[in-house]
Amino acid sequence: MNLEYKRLGKTDEKIAAIGLGTWRLGGSMSPDYTHDLEIVDVIRQAVELGMNHIDTAEMYAGGHAEELVGRAIKVFPRDEVFIATKVWYTNLHHDDVLQACERSLKRLGIKYVDLYMIHWPNERIPLSETMKAMEKLYKDGKARYIGVSNFSTRLVEEAQNYLSLTEIVANQVEYGLHDRSIERDLLPYCEKNGITITAYSPLGQGRLAMELKARTKRTETLYEIARRYAKTPIQVALNWVIWRDNVITIPKASSKEHLKENAGACGWRLSPEDYKLLSDSWR
Ligand SMILES: NC(=O)c1ccc[n+]([C@@H]2O[C@H](COP(=O)([O-])OP(=O)(O)OC[C@H]3O[C@@H](n4cnc5c(N)ncnc54)[C@H](OP(=O)(O)O)[C@@H]3O)[C@@H](O)[C@H]2O)c1
């Protein structure tokens, strides 16, 4: 399997173009322990396939997603995995950020996270205060890189202005064939400023697979291109997402079959003509 790695922000770090999302693994808002063994296995398989960018959050499954990630990665050397997690928007006061990070590290069983992000902005808490705490985590070696999620262009700019020692390397936002809103403004801004876009819900939270079954007009283009490249329509859709240099993605998968299929979206590239054809037919 030819996984592909991209530069993270303006750093020298290489990050898997297709990683693994963990929202709804091990529960949604609260823990569900029934599938723990299978989930740990799936996360390990992802790392073995080279999809070593694992995305989680303190909010996922009430912390249990982080626990599962921690259990899964303990068999790998620490530098073989890239762990990204997020602080929930109610924990954005200075000391709350520091404490939330400590709790995440404990659940993950690691001493530092690779990427620590603000999950959602919160207008009730001064961003300057939050960014000060984020920078402290960076300075103390608890977070190797700092990022944001669901931030507009204006907020990314503002957040960056509060940092003096490091830069925002990534903004995690929804992006896929079905949701193109970032193309107007945020995507060009991040491209120009060397910020990685981590595309979440690249498969429309499962809607793409359903639409493919229903064979709507726009899925016919996906089927046709997939045939020509000897790939599956899902692989074409994910390849479309990571087509631009500064975009990576983190589809969630709970089976090895899905993982393998998603990993196979790497290592080849849609031609500019097919990229445009797909972009236009899903507009
Ligand atoms: N920052 C944020 O606010 C935010 C918001 C949402 C998501 N995220 C992150 O982004 C990750 C991905 O987004 P998401 O979970 O919302 O949605 P998604 O990745 O677009 O879709 C996940 C769904 O697609 C299915 N799937 C995966 N691979 C497939 C394949 N090869 N063929 C057919 N179906 C496939 C999964 O099924 P199975 O489970 O059966 O494999 C699951 O139902 C999350 O897990 C989370 O880490 C972040």
The ligand as an SDF file (V2000), in Angstrom:
LIG
                    3D

 48 52  0  0  0  0  0  0  0  0999 V2000
  -13.3840   18.9550   14.2060 N   0  0  0  0  0  0  0  0  0  0  0  0
  -14.6510   18.6360   14.1290 C   0  0  0  0  0  0  0  0  0  0  0  0
  -15.5550   19.4040   14.5150 O   0  0  0  0  0  0  0  0  0  0  0  0
  -15.0260   17.3230   13.5280 C   0  0  0  0  0  0  0  0  0  0  0  0
  -16.3570   17.0730   13.1570 C   0  0  0  0  0  0  0  0  0  0  0  0
  -16.6650   15.8430   12.6020 C   0  0  0  0  0  0  0  0  0  0  0  0
  -15.6410   14.9080   12.4050 C   0  0  0  0  0  0  0  0  0  0  0  0
  -14.3600   15.1710   12.7920 N   0  0  0  0  0  0  0  0  0  0  0  0
  -13.2640   14.1820   12.6190 C   0  0  0  0  0  0  0  0  0  0  0  0
  -13.2680   13.7210   11.2800 O   0  0  0  0  0  0  0  0  0  0  0  0
  -13.4110   12.3020   11.2510 C   0  0  0  0  0  0  0  0  0  0  0  0
  -14.1410   11.8620   10.0040 C   0  0  0  0  0  0  0  0  0  0  0  0
  -15.4190   12.4550    9.8950 O   0  0  0  0  0  0  0  0  0  0  0  0
  -16.7740   11.6770   10.2000 P   0  0  0  0  0  0  0  0  0  0  0  0
  -16.5330   10.5540   11.0990 O   0  0  0  0  0  0  0  0  0  0  0  0
  -17.7320   12.7350   10.6300 O   0  0  0  0  0  0  0  0  0  0  0  0
  -17.2890   11.2040    8.7860 O   0  0  0  0  0  0  0  0  0  0  0  0
  -16.6710   10.4620    7.5010 P   0  0  0  0  0  0  0  0  0  0  0  0
  -15.2840   10.0620    7.7400 O   0  0  0  0  0  0  0  0  0  0  0  0
  -16.9930   11.3280    6.3430 O   0  0  0  0  0  0  0  0  0  0  0  0
  -17.6120    9.2010    7.3860 O   0  0  0  0  0  0  0  0  0  0  0  0
  -17.5520    8.1010    8.2340 C   0  0  0  0  0  0  0  0  0  0  0  0
  -18.5440    7.0950    7.7160 C   0  0  0  0  0  0  0  0  0  0  0  0
  -18.1150    6.6230    6.4440 O   0  0  0  0  0  0  0  0  0  0  0  0
  -18.0430    5.2160    6.4760 C   0  0  0  0  0  0  0  0  0  0  0  0
  -16.9050    4.7530    5.6940 N   0  0  0  0  0  0  0  0  0  0  0  0
  -15.5870    4.8790    5.9740 C   0  0  0  0  0  0  0  0  0  0  0  0
  -14.8430    4.3150    5.0100 N   0  0  0  0  0  0  0  0  0  0  0  0
  -15.7080    3.8060    4.1080 C   0  0  0  0  0  0  0  0  0  0  0  0
  -15.5490    3.0850    2.8990 C   0  0  0  0  0  0  0  0  0  0  0  0
  -14.3380    2.8000    2.4230 N   0  0  0  0  0  0  0  0  0  0  0  0
  -16.6640    2.7040    2.2160 N   0  0  0  0  0  0  0  0  0  0  0  0
  -17.8940    3.0090    2.6970 C   0  0  0  0  0  0  0  0  0  0  0  0
  -18.1130    3.6940    3.8260 N   0  0  0  0  0  0  0  0  0  0  0  0
  -17.0220    4.0930    4.5360 C   0  0  0  0  0  0  0  0  0  0  0  0
  -17.8780    4.8350    7.9290 C   0  0  0  0  0  0  0  0  0  0  0  0
  -18.3970    3.5480    8.1060 O   0  0  0  0  0  0  0  0  0  0  0  0
  -17.7680    2.4860    9.1270 P   0  0  0  0  0  0  0  0  0  0  0  0
  -17.6920    3.1630   10.4530 O   0  0  0  0  0  0  0  0  0  0  0  0
  -18.7230    1.3630    9.0490 O   0  0  0  0  0  0  0  0  0  0  0  0
  -16.3940    2.1020    8.6090 O   0  0  0  0  0  0  0  0  0  0  0  0
  -18.7210    5.9030    8.5990 C   0  0  0  0  0  0  0  0  0  0  0  0
  -20.0700    5.5510    8.5670 O   0  0  0  0  0  0  0  0  0  0  0  0
  -14.1390   12.0290   12.5670 C   0  0  0  0  0  0  0  0  0  0  0  0
  -14.0880   10.6700   12.9220 O   0  0  0  0  0  0  0  0  0  0  0  0
  -13.4240   12.9510   13.5010 C   0  0  0  0  0  0  0  0  0  0  0  0
  -12.1580   12.4110   13.8600 O   0  0  0  0  0  0  0  0  0  0  0  0
  -14.0480   16.3780   13.3320 C   0  0  0  0  0  0  0  0  0  0  0  0
  1  2  1  0
  2  3  2  0
  2  4  1  0
  4  5  1  0
  4 48  2  0
  5  6  2  0
  6  7  1  0
  7  8  2  0
  8  9  1  0
  8 48  1  0
  9 10  1  0
  9 46  1  0
 10 11  1  0
 11 12  1  0
 11 44  1  0
 12 13  1  0
 13 14  1  0
 14 15  2  0
 14 16  1  0
 14 17  1  0
 17 18  1  0
 18 19  2  0
 18 20  1  0
 18 21  1  0
 21 22  1  0
 22 23  1  0
 23 24  1  0
 23 42  1  0
 24 25  1  0
 25 26  1  0
 25 36  1  0
 26 27  1  0
 26 35  1  0
 27 28  2  0
 28 29  1  0
 29 30  1  0
 29 35  2  0
 30 31  1  0
 30 32  2  0
 32 33  1  0
 33 34  2  0
 34 35  1  0
 36 37  1  0
 36 42  1  0
 37 38  1  0
 38 39  2  0
 38 40  1  0
 38 41  1  0
 42 43  1  0
 44 45  1  0
 44 46  1  0
 46 47  1  0
M  CHG  2   8   1  16  -1
M  END
$$$$
